[in-house]
Amino acid sequence: MKMQSSLRAATLILSVIALNCALYGQTPDSTDKQTQDTLSMATQSAGWGITNTVGDASQYLNSLTISTFYGVRLGQVVEVAATLSFSDYSLNGQELFYDLNVSSIIPTIRKYSSLTHSLTGDISIILSPFAGDDWRRLRFHLGASVRRAGRISSRSTMSLDSSRRYSSETYTKQVALGGHVAIEYLLPITSTVDIGVRLQMHAYLAPFWVEGENVLLEYLNAPGNSRYGFFPNGGAASLGAFLRVNF
């Protein structure tokens, strides 16, 4: 009887200790495990970003792009995300050149201006192929894109003696399909908040819908072939940062 009582008492004590550890996390690895469990439970994310973009919509000059995104994790390695990005760009300037006439060289002023906007939607598959805390934060994007862009531009030329004047305006609105690739690195701030750095590239096909003139966005007022063969129908490269919240 004494042996059975002792066994019952020992079993009861062990049960109380195990229950206490489970409830209050007093086992050595409980804190780490809870953190890992919290991270594994976060299957969705949303965020906002800002990038410096160089592309056809800005005549391959620097422009600012803002974006927002939403992602769903499908596993430890794969995530699917939808991103919406917006940018606009204005260009104004003038230049003085000399028009060679039959009898004289006439100083001429050329003025130009343009306003371009771009709204891009991306569907991305995001891969985290590496193991380890540091390498796991390196991620790769591959996906499809659709861009709606519009531009209005004007150009005028006037000789200083007013003997020659010329002006033209161009309006275009177009929608094109394309694709994108990206590489990013995440830096965790808390268990649910990250900041990231992303390098991204877009390339587009010829637009399937056009209103106005069917011209490349990189040109102010004339059709022609792209000056950059890597993006024959338009594209952009961007580098920026974003804030991501996991939930």
Legacy VTK file of the C-alpha trace (Angstrom):
# vtk DataFile Version 3.0
C-alpha trace
ASCII
DATASET POLYDATA
POINTS 247 float
0.000 0.000 0.000
2.836 2.364 0.879
4.455 1.657 -2.534
1.212 2.375 -4.386
0.697 5.572 -2.388
4.226 6.708 -3.177
3.718 6.011 -6.891
0.441 7.888 -6.869
2.071 10.837 -5.091
4.998 10.891 -7.519
2.647 10.710 -10.500
0.579 13.560 -9.088
3.659 15.701 -8.482
4.988 15.098 -12.011
1.590 15.899 -13.465
1.452 19.181 -11.548
4.966 20.106 -12.691
4.203 19.299 -16.337
0.972 21.268 -16.203
2.737 24.195 -14.575
5.415 24.205 -17.286
2.833 24.049 -20.023
0.806 26.929 -18.595
3.570 29.288 -17.570
6.320 28.398 -20.023
8.994 27.534 -17.489
10.692 24.889 -19.628
14.023 26.056 -21.055
12.929 26.196 -24.712
9.349 27.326 -24.227
9.967 30.982 -25.116
11.683 30.116 -28.367
8.970 27.612 -29.223
6.225 30.165 -28.595
7.978 32.629 -30.899
8.302 30.017 -33.614
4.652 29.066 -33.184
3.629 32.723 -33.489
5.594 33.087 -36.704
4.223 29.883 -38.153
0.680 31.029 -37.405
1.185 34.241 -39.465
-0.050 33.103 -42.868
-1.006 36.526 -44.277
0.826 39.803 -44.724
0.195 43.328 -45.975
2.470 46.259 -46.535
3.446 49.492 -48.226
6.535 50.475 -50.158
8.310 53.302 -51.936
10.838 52.909 -54.740
12.987 54.878 -57.104
12.035 53.786 -60.631
13.755 54.267 -63.970
11.659 53.312 -66.988
9.934 54.237 -70.201
7.126 56.141 -68.439
9.686 58.614 -67.054
11.765 58.789 -70.262
14.302 56.631 -68.371
14.879 59.263 -65.711
14.350 58.829 -61.958
10.774 58.807 -60.696
9.000 57.897 -57.465
6.655 54.903 -57.177
4.406 54.034 -54.224
2.876 50.599 -53.761
0.751 48.446 -51.501
0.584 44.657 -51.377
-1.153 41.679 -49.786
0.318 38.193 -49.506
-0.763 34.708 -48.441
1.707 32.040 -47.383
1.143 28.613 -48.901
3.961 26.927 -46.988
7.406 27.477 -45.569
8.858 28.160 -49.022
6.063 29.580 -51.206
3.972 32.733 -50.911
1.542 34.385 -53.342
1.208 38.170 -53.352
-0.786 40.850 -55.181
0.738 44.325 -55.553
-0.651 47.617 -56.820
1.823 50.385 -57.725
1.323 53.973 -58.867
3.700 56.574 -60.238
3.440 59.814 -62.154
6.118 61.849 -63.822
6.283 65.323 -65.295
8.947 66.682 -67.610
9.397 70.319 -68.577
12.253 72.022 -70.333
13.521 74.090 -73.166
16.605 74.226 -75.323
18.206 76.692 -77.691
19.596 75.517 -81.005
20.521 77.050 -84.337
18.518 76.244 -87.433
20.639 76.344 -90.556
18.689 78.277 -93.179
19.620 78.887 -96.782
20.851 82.392 -96.123
21.437 82.505 -92.356
21.637 80.636 -89.092
18.471 81.322 -87.102
18.463 80.866 -83.279
15.481 78.722 -82.324
13.911 77.836 -78.980
12.302 74.432 -78.444
10.011 73.931 -75.445
8.581 70.613 -74.309
6.490 69.236 -71.483
4.824 65.940 -70.621
2.798 64.356 -67.844
2.725 60.578 -67.479
0.969 58.309 -65.003
1.318 54.574 -64.536
-0.801 52.111 -62.554
0.625 48.572 -62.375
-0.830 45.390 -60.927
1.382 42.386 -60.150
0.619 38.794 -59.193
3.769 37.208 -57.783
4.980 33.833 -56.639
7.535 34.449 -53.883
10.089 31.757 -53.097
12.246 31.426 -49.984
14.452 28.510 -51.075
17.173 28.760 -48.443
17.264 27.429 -44.886
18.672 29.213 -41.857
17.502 32.419 -40.190
19.669 34.738 -42.310
19.332 33.071 -45.717
15.622 32.439 -45.268
15.069 36.208 -45.435
16.373 36.272 -49.014
13.369 35.880 -51.325
12.742 35.789 -55.064
9.704 37.028 -57.028
8.407 35.855 -60.381
5.056 36.808 -61.821
2.710 38.462 -64.300
1.924 42.159 -64.593
-0.614 44.451 -66.217
-0.024 48.170 -66.641
-2.382 51.010 -67.443
-0.439 54.099 -68.459
-1.291 57.447 -69.977
0.624 60.459 -71.194
-0.084 63.896 -72.580
2.790 65.862 -74.035
3.414 68.978 -76.068
6.317 70.419 -77.989
6.700 73.814 -79.601
9.446 75.349 -81.687
9.822 79.062 -82.391
12.629 80.973 -84.017
13.729 84.136 -82.264
12.816 86.249 -85.251
9.315 84.690 -85.253
9.736 83.564 -88.833
9.112 79.941 -87.959
6.690 78.392 -85.500
5.682 74.810 -84.921
3.751 73.022 -82.167
2.401 69.515 -81.611
0.568 67.600 -78.917
0.340 63.886 -78.207
-2.160 62.002 -76.095
-2.080 58.277 -75.404
-3.671 55.900 -72.958
-2.745 52.222 -73.120
-2.935 48.888 -71.313
-0.248 46.221 -71.667
0.567 42.828 -70.210
4.019 41.879 -69.034
6.063 40.156 -66.380
8.412 40.933 -63.529
11.224 39.476 -61.458
12.534 40.696 -58.120
14.903 39.897 -55.304
14.374 41.127 -51.764
15.775 40.805 -48.267
13.712 41.054 -45.089
14.894 42.567 -41.808
12.595 41.649 -38.885
11.725 44.425 -36.434
9.351 42.401 -34.244
7.745 38.986 -34.521
5.055 40.453 -36.801
6.705 43.454 -38.511
9.474 43.434 -41.134
11.179 46.012 -43.280
12.605 44.947 -46.615
14.749 46.066 -49.502
13.706 45.048 -53.024
15.304 45.226 -56.473
12.744 44.686 -59.223
12.422 44.711 -63.001
9.349 44.875 -65.259
9.075 44.249 -68.991
5.926 44.647 -71.106
4.500 43.411 -74.368
3.010 45.729 -76.961
-0.225 47.253 -75.591
-3.413 45.358 -76.397
-5.632 48.420 -75.844
-4.815 51.964 -76.928
-6.736 55.211 -76.806
-5.244 58.139 -78.677
-1.961 57.577 -80.456
-0.135 54.273 -80.335
3.310 55.569 -79.342
5.919 54.356 -76.909
5.752 56.138 -73.575
9.423 57.057 -73.721
8.836 59.402 -76.677
7.359 62.865 -76.312
5.458 63.185 -79.551
6.626 60.753 -82.213
6.432 57.018 -82.860
9.612 55.014 -83.206
11.648 52.104 -81.942
12.823 52.009 -78.360
16.226 53.467 -77.644
16.767 50.603 -75.212
16.580 47.187 -76.838
16.217 45.464 -73.480
12.703 46.967 -73.175
11.493 47.085 -76.809
7.894 47.701 -75.721
8.556 49.403 -72.410
9.705 48.428 -68.961
11.269 49.662 -65.754
13.804 48.839 -63.063
13.308 49.919 -59.462
15.036 49.827 -56.088
13.221 50.612 -52.857
12.117 49.685 -49.361
8.860 48.468 -47.840
7.169 47.782 -44.513
5.405 44.429 -44.040
2.974 43.405 -41.288
2.319 39.692 -40.722
-0.941 38.397 -39.251
LINES 1 248
247 0 1 2 3 4 5 6 7 8 9 10 11 12 13 14 15 16 17 18 19 20 21 22 23 24 25 26 27 28 29 30 31 32 33 34 35 36 37 38 39 40 41 42 43 44 45 46 47 48 49 50 51 52 53 54 55 56 57 58 59 60 61 62 63 64 65 66 67 68 69 70 71 72 73 74 75 76 77 78 79 80 81 82 83 84 85 86 87 88 89 90 91 92 93 94 95 96 97 98 99 100 101 102 103 104 105 106 107 108 109 110 111 112 113 114 115 116 117 118 119 120 121 122 123 124 125 126 127 128 129 130 131 132 133 134 135 136 137 138 139 140 141 142 143 144 145 146 147 148 149 150 151 152 153 154 155 156 157 158 159 160 161 162 163 164 165 166 167 168 169 170 171 172 173 174 175 176 177 178 179 180 181 182 183 184 185 186 187 188 189 190 191 192 193 194 195 196 197 198 199 200 201 202 203 204 205 206 207 208 209 210 211 212 213 214 215 216 217 218 219 220 221 222 223 224 225 226 227 228 229 230 231 232 233 234 235 236 237 238 239 240 241 242 243 244 245 246
